[in-house]
């Protein structure tokens, strides 16, 4: 699995757990809906760390909590 796919799966998992929509996540993360949509749908090939930090802030979790998931073990690194 590629890292962007793992991030997409992780964000979708949290959205389901917290019952949050993409639009709500965009709003609480101070990001555009299109930015969040491209991450959630795996279209973003190289998201900035600041974008992930804003998403984590909006979700009320730390970067460590976000990446502490088996999804990120042995991910393919993309060029």
Helices and strands as residue ranges (DSSP letters): H 3-18, H 22-29, H 33-40, H 49-59, H 63-67, G 70-72
